[in-house]
């Protein structure tokens, strides 16, 4: 039936139109009313964060000038100077550190053009190199990999700046008699991924990284076991290997194949896919402990290019998407009322940032292959993956029920009292005199904002009700970490690149 315009009712008065608009707007979920953020600025800050986490002798071009040299004798008989402090403490934990480097390298590989156009590629590559240089040092002899520097118990009993800390810098290692396939596998993955970053601009360095990655992988596979079983209480309260070592062996093989194109690594992935969980299970996102979703997304690109023997990985990548994405019959993830992916109370943002990066990356692979994801009887397009990833990033930057940014130094009402030793205390430049172990706790307990904002760091984030405590002692919410930012760099580069 065609509408007779001559008989159409008169248009509603302006007041009625306004009321209708207000009703419609109010019905839109908070997360969908996404404002526009300066993603390029957030990207710059997210990379700058890593300069503030550096251990060792700082370079002349260090932009975070409030930090100073630290831990210059780490390793003593073995040179273990350098690397990153993982979070707000002064310990160098190898397991999350290697994962951080892998994810940073993957971000550069996937978004290198965007990073270059935004003037951030050099900084991002330096962040990768700083991590890779240290990981290469930790494999100091055949079948010997240094897992950690610093006594975590003693470190957590003090509140000291890294520049003048005096807690024990004990170094702990894994070897043939005390295996750690999870740590070794992640270290191999990190060096293999990093080698790709430098293949063109520094081929000699790239080759060195790849060769060491191959050696570490052989060690990881030959002497199987969990590093947390070998090292016990040294790492268990902090970075225990809950998921086992199988996911790291697949993860390492995936990156070694991508870096070398050596078929032995692809055969390893195919032969061990079911037994190691790569083609039989998944997780809500890639984390320092569980790499399955990362392997599955990465191998899906090869499946789309014609490797049908990797279909099991692609199927599980689809399952990962379906389990996380709201509004489909296979969705099992918890989403807060404000729209945030929620996995656990402690440092929840690590799951959010990695999921956002994986969604952006998988969406690109799907789009290049003209594919969608089947979640039961619902077809999910790459655009829907991109929209969810953007919504998660926007939540972090301020589009949330608190209208607050969770990135330090960015946006509105960002965290001020951050659980971070160096940030919470006067800089070594402003206060050259040593601040002792117990003396430092006055800064932990102070109500004033941190004197040195650790710009670009993303804190652990709000609880399941979108509530956040800006309190240094609420460390599950207020502590930033290298692995929270690792996935965010690539996600922000994707979003910032769309504005070019």
C-alpha atoms as one frame of an Amber mdcrd trajectory, in Angstrom:
protein
   0.000   0.000   0.000   1.397   3.371  -1.013   1.064   6.237   1.428  -1.124
   9.053   0.138   0.912  12.145   0.926  -2.182  14.304   0.587  -3.781  12.348
   3.445  -0.642  12.075   5.623  -0.987  13.458   9.154   0.706  16.751   9.952
   4.261  16.534  11.348   4.533  16.377  15.140   5.322  19.601  16.945   9.011
  20.300  17.818   8.450  19.513  21.515   7.141  16.041  20.679  10.128  15.398
  18.418  12.457  16.361  21.238  10.697  13.996  23.656  10.893  11.148  21.154
  14.615  11.799  20.664  15.245  11.738  24.410  13.362   8.449  24.794  15.305
   6.813  21.972  18.638   8.077  23.278  17.911   6.843  26.788  17.225   3.353
  25.458  20.717   3.028  23.957  23.140   1.117  26.218  25.873   3.236  27.753
  28.621   1.422  25.898  27.146   2.163  22.482  27.144   5.924  22.918  30.820
   6.058  22.103  32.504   9.454  22.105  35.507  10.210  19.958  38.861   9.925
  21.707  42.302  11.079  20.656  43.550   7.573  19.966  46.881   8.832  18.641
  47.614  10.552  21.954  46.575   7.470  23.908  48.815   5.343  21.680  51.804
   7.605  22.282  51.262   7.429  26.022  50.751   3.652  26.021  54.202   3.181
  24.473  55.801   5.827  26.706  54.703   3.718  29.665  57.353   1.142  28.794
  60.179   3.652  29.125  59.063   4.214  32.704  59.242   0.470  33.415  62.823
   0.068  32.220  65.439  -1.548  34.399  69.166  -1.111  33.885  71.154   1.728
  32.355  68.774   4.154  30.679  69.611   5.536  27.226  70.299   9.181  26.487
  67.053   9.515  24.533  64.959   8.351  27.512  61.814  10.500  27.482  60.722
   9.665  31.023  63.446  11.725  32.668  62.146  11.274  36.220  63.462   7.696
  36.152  67.136   6.842  36.678  69.487   3.901  36.244  68.716   0.897  38.439
  69.700  -2.718  39.126  73.068  -2.341  37.386  74.564  -5.489  38.921  71.713
  -7.887  38.171  73.013 -11.377  37.534  76.524 -10.594  38.761  78.340 -13.607
  37.230  75.841 -13.577  34.339  74.823 -10.276  32.754  71.119  -9.894  33.506
  71.015  -6.094  33.455  68.075  -4.577  31.586  64.541  -5.661  30.857  61.331
  -4.390  32.412  59.877  -4.319  35.891  56.565  -6.087  35.398  54.300  -3.767
  37.389  54.518  -1.587  40.495  57.325  -3.575  42.106  61.039  -3.933  41.382
  61.217  -7.606  40.395  61.936  -8.796  36.865  59.555 -11.717  36.348  60.486
 -13.577  33.176  57.146 -15.198  32.358  54.956 -12.069  32.068  57.932 -10.140
  30.702  58.326 -12.501  27.760  54.586 -12.431  27.039  54.696  -8.634  27.059
  57.462  -8.663  24.457  55.626 -11.168  22.252  52.461  -9.082  22.249  54.340
  -5.843  21.595  56.091  -7.477  18.656  52.783  -8.802  17.303  51.328  -5.314
  17.588  54.181  -3.920  15.487  53.814  -6.716  12.928  50.062  -6.145  12.522
  49.975  -2.339  12.743  53.414  -1.293  11.539  52.044   0.915   8.756  49.722
   2.706  11.158  52.483   3.138  13.738  54.787   4.543  11.078  52.177   7.001
   9.787  51.536   8.162  13.347  55.225   8.676  14.105  55.252   5.896  16.713
  56.984   3.023  14.925  60.451   3.898  16.204  59.271   4.080  19.807  57.331
   0.825  19.496  60.318  -1.004  18.024  62.535   0.293  20.813  60.045  -1.090
  23.329  60.281  -4.475  21.601  64.086  -4.331  21.419  64.413  -3.477  25.121
  62.439  -6.584  25.993  64.091  -8.839  23.402  67.630  -7.822  24.384  66.969
  -8.873  27.951  65.284 -12.165  27.035  68.237 -13.039  24.802  70.553 -12.475
  27.781  68.529 -14.808  29.981  69.439 -17.816  27.816  73.039 -17.701  28.967
  74.135 -21.265  28.158  72.651 -24.353  26.494  69.609 -25.527  28.480  69.913
 -22.702  31.017  67.327 -19.917  31.136  67.138 -17.305  33.873  63.550 -16.969
  35.040  63.583 -14.110  37.520  65.770 -11.469  39.108  64.823 -10.245  42.563
  63.440 -11.843  45.689  59.720 -11.170  45.355  58.939 -11.734  49.027  61.634
  -9.294  50.162  60.683  -6.806  47.472  57.034  -6.794  48.487  58.045  -6.265
  52.114  59.623  -2.934  51.115  58.430   0.212  49.389  61.511   1.489  47.573
  62.397   3.242  44.360  64.221   1.007  41.878  67.073   3.532  41.747  68.086
   2.945  45.367  66.557  -0.419  46.290  68.658  -2.686  48.489  66.532  -5.833
  48.523  68.220  -9.084  47.368  68.663  -9.358  43.593  68.772 -13.130  43.607
  68.601 -14.685  40.149  66.627 -17.909  39.606  67.003 -20.250  36.655  65.485
 -23.251  34.955  67.576 -25.984  33.328  67.428 -29.613  32.221  67.046 -30.830
  35.793  64.560 -28.104  36.691  62.494 -27.609  33.522  60.171 -24.802  32.586
  58.674 -25.394  29.150  56.118 -22.638  29.712  58.695 -19.934  30.411  61.089
 -21.243  27.767  58.290 -21.542  25.217  57.156 -17.981  25.835  60.745 -16.734
  25.647  61.182 -18.494  22.302  57.929 -16.981  21.051  59.035 -13.505  22.130
  62.375 -13.712  20.330  60.850 -15.237  17.194  58.170 -12.543  17.013  60.760
  -9.845  17.702  62.959 -11.197  14.918  60.149 -10.474  12.449  59.981  -6.858
  13.632  63.636  -6.333  12.673  63.890  -8.535   9.560  64.145  -5.580   7.185
  65.727  -2.800   9.239  68.295  -4.896  11.156  68.635  -8.325   9.515  71.724
  -9.302  11.512  69.989  -8.678  14.817  66.885 -10.431  13.516  68.878 -13.537
  12.636  70.479 -13.605  16.090  67.086 -13.445  17.765  65.660 -16.200  15.579
  68.620 -18.512  16.159  68.339 -18.067  19.915  64.563 -18.599  19.750  65.122
 -21.915  17.973  67.644 -23.010  20.609  65.305 -22.086  23.458  62.421 -23.952
  21.832  64.511 -27.116  21.564  65.268 -26.801  25.280  61.596 -26.182  26.102
  60.399 -29.213  24.156  63.155 -31.603  25.202  62.820 -30.997  28.951  59.142
 -30.654  29.666  57.669 -29.310  32.863  56.148 -26.243  34.504  58.557 -23.582
  35.647  56.440 -22.936  38.724  56.867 -26.592  39.736  60.623 -26.223  39.425
  60.896 -22.888  41.214  58.069 -23.342  43.718  57.474 -20.448  46.080  59.791
 -18.148  44.164  57.101 -17.561  41.531  53.967 -19.403  42.682  52.293 -16.592
  44.643  52.800 -14.215  41.738  53.013 -15.835  38.292  52.146 -19.486  38.687
  51.721 -21.465  35.473  48.091 -22.461  35.945  47.394 -23.542  32.371  50.467
 -25.738  32.023  53.187 -25.524  29.400  51.463 -27.016  26.349  49.965 -23.717
  25.174  53.392 -22.048  25.242  54.913 -24.831  23.137  52.230 -24.289  20.488
  52.633 -20.510  20.763  56.403 -20.786  20.273  56.026 -23.124  17.300  53.526
 -20.747  15.708  55.881 -17.786  15.971  58.896 -19.811  14.872  57.047 -20.875
  11.736  55.966 -17.311  11.026  59.546 -16.098  11.463  61.368 -18.898   9.635
  58.819 -20.654   7.380  60.462 -23.885   8.477  57.873 -26.642   7.979  58.983
 -28.536  11.086  57.215 -25.962  13.248  53.996 -26.202  11.268  54.129 -29.979
  11.548  54.559 -29.582  15.299  51.404 -27.451  15.454  49.403 -29.971  13.445
  50.659 -33.041  15.327  50.175 -31.520  18.788  47.093 -29.385  18.174  44.623
 -31.747  19.824  46.845 -33.054  22.606  47.992 -29.575  23.639  44.555 -27.948
  23.424  45.108 -25.812  20.351  42.300 -27.442  18.385  40.180 -28.659  21.289
  39.770 -25.743  23.689  40.040 -22.017  24.068  40.054 -19.234  26.640  38.519
 -15.779  26.943  41.707 -14.102  25.731  45.486 -14.465  25.558  47.224 -13.818
  28.873  50.690 -14.214  30.346  49.501 -17.663  31.493  47.244 -18.938  28.700
  48.143 -18.450  25.026  45.519 -20.649  23.328  43.392 -17.827  21.904  46.521
 -16.141  20.580  47.710 -19.301  18.816  44.266 -19.897  17.360  43.913 -16.411
  15.930  47.466 -16.450  14.581  47.070 -19.826  12.856  43.717 -18.827  11.380
  45.550 -16.493   9.044  47.407 -19.483   7.624  44.167 -21.442   7.326  42.618
 -18.618   5.311  45.673 -18.624   3.043  45.014 -22.250   2.103  46.366 -24.440
   4.900  43.264 -26.572   5.416  45.112 -28.767   7.934  44.877 -25.858  10.397
  41.073 -25.768  10.346  40.910 -26.890  13.974  42.712 -23.735  15.065  40.333
 -21.579  13.035  37.332 -23.360  14.566  38.613 -22.600  18.044  39.328 -18.982
  17.092  35.651 -18.745  16.150  34.713 -20.303  19.487  36.871 -17.740  21.270
  35.011 -14.916  19.534  31.606 -16.456  20.212  32.361 -17.030  23.888  33.352
 -13.391  24.434  31.035 -11.436  22.134  27.704 -10.575  23.812  24.388 -11.216
  22.104  24.978 -14.594  20.489  23.834 -18.060  21.653  27.394 -19.204  22.462
  28.365 -16.209  24.583  29.587 -17.212  28.045  31.722 -14.252  29.119  30.720
 -11.926  31.923  30.124  -8.327  30.872  29.745  -5.608  33.503  26.639  -3.372
  33.464  28.804  -0.712  31.829  29.916  -3.059  29.052  33.390  -4.224  30.149
  34.611  -7.780  29.638  35.114  -9.131  33.145  37.176 -12.232  33.938  38.472
 -11.719  37.460  39.027  -9.103  40.142  42.818  -8.994  39.977  44.129  -6.878
  37.116  41.081  -7.488  34.937  42.172  -4.982  32.279  44.831  -7.430  31.076
  42.038  -9.596  29.663  40.273  -6.618  28.132  43.258  -5.217  26.259  44.379
  -8.577  24.886  40.837  -9.443  23.797  40.496  -6.097  22.028  43.727  -6.662
  20.112  42.774 -10.224  19.180  39.343  -9.081  17.994  40.846  -6.354  15.802
  43.422  -8.778  14.414  40.967 -11.593  13.740  38.545  -9.151  12.137  41.286
  -8.153   9.716  42.049 -11.777   8.857  38.343 -12.488   8.337  37.829  -9.430
   6.179  40.849 -10.245   4.004  39.384 -13.727   3.457  35.781 -12.469   3.021
  34.705 -14.639   5.959  32.380 -14.313   8.942  32.099 -16.177  12.250  29.227
 -18.596  12.904  28.018 -18.432  16.504  25.266 -21.013  16.397  22.645 -19.644
  14.027  24.084 -16.114  14.255  26.580 -14.858  11.693  29.060 -12.360  13.112
  30.788  -9.989  10.713  34.271  -8.487  11.015  32.595  -5.125  11.614  30.943
  -6.533  14.738  34.289  -7.736  16.053  35.762  -4.310  15.410  32.846  -2.615
  17.154  33.248  -4.742  20.283  37.000  -4.158  20.389  36.502  -0.413  19.988
  33.897  -0.385  22.738  36.338  -2.080  25.119  39.083   0.431  24.339  36.649
   3.326  24.679  35.618   2.031  28.095  39.266   2.159  29.184  39.652   5.700
  27.869  36.558   7.092  29.579  33.300   5.875  28.052  32.108   4.074  31.163
  29.646   4.638  34.019  32.237   6.613  35.990  33.155   8.785  32.988  36.755
   8.175  34.016  39.847   7.149  32.127  41.774   4.137  33.367  44.911   5.257
  31.519  47.142   7.397  33.710  47.698  10.849  32.243  44.967  10.539  29.616
  41.445  11.930  29.580  39.204  12.766  32.506  39.500  11.739  36.126  42.312
   9.260  35.530  43.817   7.354  38.504  45.928   9.501  40.822  46.945   7.120
  43.611  48.495   4.307  41.664  50.054   1.225  43.241  53.546   1.787  41.872
  56.667   2.295  43.953  58.641   4.581  41.646  55.622   6.660  40.673  54.398
   7.152  44.238  57.711   8.421  45.620  59.807  11.534  44.918  62.052  11.035
  41.901  65.754  10.446  42.408  66.320  13.850  40.793  64.050  15.688  43.247
  65.110  13.652  46.285  68.665  12.303  45.788  68.933  10.971  49.344  68.123
   7.294  49.780  64.639   6.401  50.978  64.836   3.175  52.954  62.752   0.028
  52.816  60.365   0.854  55.656  60.616   4.625  55.279  59.003   4.323  51.874
  55.691   3.030  53.211  54.667   6.580  54.097  54.295   7.136  50.343  52.202
   4.001  49.893  49.847   5.207  52.620  49.768   8.887  51.623  46.474  10.379
  50.455  48.140  12.730  47.963  48.395  11.901  44.242  51.509  10.184  42.926
  54.221  12.829  42.370  55.428  11.126  39.169  52.403  10.023  37.127  53.381
   6.897  35.228  51.882   8.252  32.036  50.235   5.751  29.719  49.970   2.924
  32.195  46.564   1.274  32.460  45.550   0.162  35.936  43.917  -3.142  36.860
  40.514  -1.530  36.531  37.059  -1.597  38.099  35.153  -4.442  39.693  32.245
  -6.381  38.229  29.910  -3.486  39.079  32.082  -0.887  37.312  33.262   0.545
  40.639  36.865   1.628  41.158  38.891   2.550  44.238  41.595   5.166  43.610
  43.706   3.769  46.434  47.314   2.564  46.254  46.606  -0.247  48.673  43.777
  -1.581  46.474  46.421  -3.088  44.207  44.108  -5.444  42.300  42.507  -2.315
  40.842  45.172   0.392  41.021  48.342  -1.328  39.788  49.465  -0.912  36.165
  51.520  -3.602  34.448  53.456  -4.182  31.259  51.153  -6.989  30.143  48.028
  -4.829  30.480  49.461  -2.369  27.960  50.903  -5.006  25.635  47.683  -5.709
  23.742  46.489  -2.135  24.019  49.313  -0.769  21.851  48.092  -2.676  18.803
  44.443  -1.924  19.526  45.116   1.809  19.802  47.250   1.775  16.664  44.333
   0.188  14.808  41.896   2.853  15.994  44.293   5.754  15.498  45.081   4.489
  12.015  41.410   4.681  11.059  41.504   8.446  11.606  44.389   9.074   9.186
